[in-house]
Amino acid sequence: MFKGIKEIREQLKTIKDLQSHLGEIDMNNPEEFLKKMGLSTDDLNKHFESMNDEYSTQITKATLKFVNTSDNVNPSYVYPSDSGFDLRAAEEVVIGANSRALIPTGIRLDIADSYEVQIRSKSGLALNQGLFVLNSPGTIDSGYQGEIKVILFNTTNQSIKIEKGQKVAQAVLCPVLNGNWVDLVEVKDIESKDRNDNGFGSTGIS
């Protein structure tokens, strides 16, 4: 208890010293405030730049190894800002009207633990041809090393031929907590939270 009181007194003294040091400063004038603190805007800019540089060096690239058994070009990111890379059909496939088909890609992945690859529809394919990944996003677990095959659904009233080499989906590498890092614990009840069992539409429409 006495230790806590002592700490509070020291903190109050620090605040008083700071107030005495700052004096009467117009807080709407940041340059004057910084000057009183012995700083400048250049000092602050350099500080934040160094923080950004330090943060950047802490980010490491993920490695995603692949095997390409098709004649198609290797998967790649078209733009550095892209979230995913394209998957192409390894052979010609005809999808009947209002039907689905499994499209082989010839791509096998070596996905690191704590990651998954999500298979998502391509917006252009959905808009222009009415084709989308039926189970989007499909999940490729880190333990799966077989060929990636895409389930495409044809929403139109006519058959559509998928050409060999055609882009059929996109793959996105995502961090995930897999079974190695999750303990499933059975309990008698779940602690109440603000939303409880309010589901679809519970947050309103606007």
SVG drawing of the C-alpha trace seen along z (x, -y; Angstrom):
<svg xmlns="http://www.w3.org/2000/svg" viewBox="-32 -31 48 67">
<polyline fill="none" stroke="black" stroke-width="0.4" points="0.0,0.0 2.7,-2.5 4.7,-1.5 1.7,-2.5 1.3,-5.8 5.0,-6.5 4.6,-5.7 1.6,-8.1 3.5,-10.9 6.4,-10.4 4.1,-10.5 2.4,-13.7 5.9,-15.3 6.8,-14.3 3.6,-15.9 4.3,-19.1 7.8,-19.3 6.6,-18.8 4.0,-21.6 6.6,-23.9 8.9,-23.1 6.3,-23.7 4.9,-26.9 2.1,-28.6 2.0,-26.9 -0.6,-27.2 -1.5,-23.6 -2.9,-24.6 0.6,-25.5 2.4,-22.1 5.7,-23.7 5.9,-25.8 5.1,-22.8 7.8,-20.7 10.3,-23.6 9.6,-23.8 10.3,-20.1 13.6,-20.5 12.3,-18.8 11.4,-19.7 9.1,-18.3 12.1,-17.0 13.1,-15.1 9.6,-13.5 9.6,-12.6 13.0,-10.9 11.8,-9.0 8.7,-7.7 10.7,-6.8 13.1,-4.8 10.1,-3.0 8.8,-2.1 12.1,-0.8 12.4,1.3 8.9,2.7 9.7,3.5 12.8,5.5 10.6,7.6 8.4,8.7 9.7,11.8 8.4,13.3 6.5,16.6 7.8,19.4 5.3,21.4 6.9,24.3 5.1,25.8 5.3,28.5 3.8,27.8 3.1,31.0 1.1,29.2 2.3,27.5 1.0,24.2 3.3,21.3 4.2,21.4 1.9,19.6 3.0,16.0 1.8,12.8 1.0,10.4 1.4,7.3 3.2,7.2 0.0,5.9 -2.0,8.9 -3.4,11.1 -3.5,14.2 -2.1,15.9 -4.0,17.5 -4.6,21.2 -5.0,22.5 -6.8,25.5 -4.4,28.3 -6.7,29.8 -9.8,29.0 -13.1,29.5 -16.7,28.9 -19.1,27.8 -22.7,28.5 -25.5,26.0 -26.3,25.4 -23.7,28.0 -20.4,28.3 -17.1,29.9 -13.7,30.6 -10.9,28.7 -7.4,30.1 -4.6,27.5 -1.4,29.7 -0.3,27.7 0.8,29.3 1.8,27.1 4.0,27.5 2.1,25.3 3.9,24.5 2.3,25.2 0.0,22.5 -1.0,21.5 -3.7,22.5 -4.4,21.8 -7.8,20.5 -9.2,21.1 -11.5,18.2 -13.5,17.2 -12.1,14.9 -14.4,11.8 -13.9,11.6 -14.9,15.2 -18.0,14.9 -19.1,11.7 -18.3,12.6 -19.0,16.3 -21.1,17.0 -18.6,19.4 -17.6,19.4 -15.8,21.6 -18.7,23.6 -17.2,24.0 -15.5,20.6 -13.4,20.1 -12.1,23.7 -9.5,24.6 -6.2,26.4 -4.8,27.6 -1.1,27.6 -1.2,31.4 -2.6,31.8 0.1,32.3 -2.0,33.6 -3.0,31.8 -5.2,28.8 -8.5,29.2 -11.1,26.5 -14.8,27.1 -16.3,24.7 -20.1,24.2 -21.7,23.0 -24.7,20.8 -25.8,20.4 -28.2,22.4 -25.6,23.5 -22.4,25.6 -19.1,23.8 -15.8,25.2 -12.8,24.5 -9.7,24.3 -6.4,25.7 -4.3,23.0 -7.4,20.8 -7.4,19.1 -10.1,20.7 -9.5,19.5 -7.1,17.7 -5.2,19.0 -4.5,17.0 -2.0,18.0 -3.5,17.2 -2.2,17.6 -4.5,19.8 -4.6,21.6 -4.8,25.3 -5.4,28.3 -1.9,28.2 -2.5,25.0 -6.2,25.3 -7.5,27.2 -11.1,28.1 -12.6,28.1 -16.1,29.3 -18.0,27.2 -21.5,27.3 -22.4,23.8 -20.9,20.7 -20.4,17.5 -22.9,14.8 -21.7,12.0 -23.3,8.8 -24.6,10.5 -25.6,13.9 -27.4,16.0 -28.5,13.0 -27.6,14.1 -28.7,13.1 -29.8,9.5 -29.3,8.7 -27.1,5.7 -29.7,4.1 -29.8,3.4 -28.3,-0.2"/>
</svg>
